[in-house]
Amino acid sequence: MIFVEKETYNNYSSINDGYVMNPILIINDQKLSNYVMANKLESTNWTLWLGITVVLLTMIITWMLHISIMISVCRNMIMKHITYYYIISIGFVVMLHSLLNFPVNIISDLIGRLFVI
């Protein structure tokens, strides 16, 4: 099949992208997004799994660093100050938020496109 790009224009959509300008390609009198959906071409599958892998590795590394900092603060007499405990508690809240928010983002990425009107 020969792809002939006819025009490129910008679409201001508020449903999916929060008022972000999306370039849309018109190929063979059809939007590229419609062509991809009609022919079952899952072009973002590997990028989704790459994103999941990067996020999981980042979370594991940051959790290991945070736990090692917690252990060093609790074992060191000089660092047993309220400021260090405050920093640890803020870091723990941030890490817990990222851990709880991660499945929500993945679920919305996997099945969110099914609910777009």
C-alpha positions as CSV (number, residue, x, y, z in Angstrom):
1,M,0.0,0.0,0.0
2,I,1.3,3.4,-0.9
3,F,1.0,6.2,1.7
4,V,0.4,9.6,0.4
5,E,0.5,12.4,2.9
6,K,-2.0,15.0,1.9
7,E,-1.9,17.6,4.6
8,T,-0.9,18.1,8.2
9,Y,-3.0,20.2,10.5
10,N,-3.2,20.8,14.3
11,N,-6.0,19.5,16.4
12,Y,-6.9,21.1,19.7
13,S,-8.4,18.3,21.7
14,S,-9.5,18.6,25.4
15,I,-10.5,15.0,25.9
16,N,-7.2,13.1,25.8
17,D,-4.4,15.6,26.0
18,G,-5.5,18.5,28.1
19,Y,-5.6,21.2,25.4
20,V,-2.3,20.1,23.9
21,M,-1.8,20.7,20.2
22,N,-1.6,17.4,18.3
23,P,-0.4,17.2,14.8
24,I,-2.6,14.9,12.7
25,L,-1.5,13.3,9.5
26,I,-4.0,12.8,6.7
27,I,-2.9,9.7,4.7
28,N,-5.0,8.4,1.8
29,D,-8.0,10.6,2.9
30,Q,-7.9,9.1,6.4
31,K,-6.5,10.2,9.7
32,L,-3.5,8.3,10.7
33,S,-5.1,7.4,14.1
34,N,-8.1,6.0,12.3
35,Y,-5.9,3.9,10.0
36,V,-3.9,2.5,13.0
37,M,-7.1,1.6,14.8
38,A,-8.8,0.1,11.8
39,N,-5.8,-2.1,10.9
40,K,-5.1,-3.2,14.5
41,L,-1.6,-1.8,14.5
42,E,-0.5,-1.5,18.1
43,S,2.4,0.9,17.7
44,T,2.7,1.9,21.3
45,N,3.0,-1.5,22.8
46,W,6.8,-1.7,23.2
47,T,7.0,1.9,24.4
48,L,4.4,1.1,27.2
49,W,6.5,-1.8,28.4
50,L,9.7,0.3,28.1
51,G,8.1,2.9,30.3
52,I,6.9,0.3,32.8
53,T,10.4,-1.1,33.0
54,V,12.1,2.2,33.5
55,V,9.6,3.3,36.2
56,L,10.0,0.0,38.1
57,L,13.8,0.1,38.0
58,T,13.8,3.8,39.1
59,M,11.4,2.9,42.0
60,I,13.5,0.0,43.1
61,I,16.7,2.0,43.1
62,T,15.2,4.9,44.9
63,W,13.5,2.7,47.5
64,M,16.8,0.9,48.2
65,L,18.6,4.3,48.6
66,H,15.9,5.6,50.9
67,I,16.0,2.5,53.1
68,S,19.8,2.7,53.3
69,I,19.5,6.3,54.3
70,M,16.9,5.4,57.0
71,I,19.2,2.7,58.4
72,S,22.2,5.0,58.5
73,V,20.3,7.8,60.2
74,C,18.8,5.5,62.8
75,R,22.2,3.9,63.6
76,N,24.3,7.1,63.7
77,M,24.1,9.0,67.0
78,I,25.2,12.3,65.4
79,M,22.4,12.1,62.8
80,K,19.7,11.4,65.4
81,H,18.1,14.8,65.0
82,I,14.5,15.8,64.3
83,T,15.6,17.3,61.0
84,Y,16.8,14.0,59.6
85,Y,13.7,12.2,60.8
86,Y,11.6,14.9,59.1
87,I,13.5,14.5,55.8
88,I,13.1,10.7,56.1
89,S,9.4,11.0,56.7
90,I,8.9,13.3,53.7
91,G,10.9,10.9,51.5
92,F,8.8,8.0,52.8
93,V,5.6,9.8,51.9
94,V,6.9,10.6,48.4
95,M,8.0,7.0,47.9
96,L,4.7,5.6,49.1
97,H,2.8,8.0,46.8
98,S,4.8,6.9,43.8
99,L,4.3,3.2,44.8
100,L,0.5,3.6,45.1
101,N,0.2,5.9,42.0
102,F,2.1,3.5,39.7
103,P,-0.7,0.9,39.2
104,V,-3.2,3.6,38.6
105,N,-1.1,5.0,35.8
106,I,-0.5,1.6,34.2
107,I,-4.2,0.7,34.4
108,S,-5.2,4.0,32.8
109,D,-2.6,3.5,30.1
110,L,-3.7,-0.1,29.3
111,I,-7.5,0.3,29.4
112,G,-7.9,4.1,29.3
113,R,-8.1,4.2,25.5
114,L,-11.1,1.9,25.6
115,F,-13.2,4.6,27.4
116,V,-12.3,7.5,25.1
117,I,-15.5,8.8,23.5
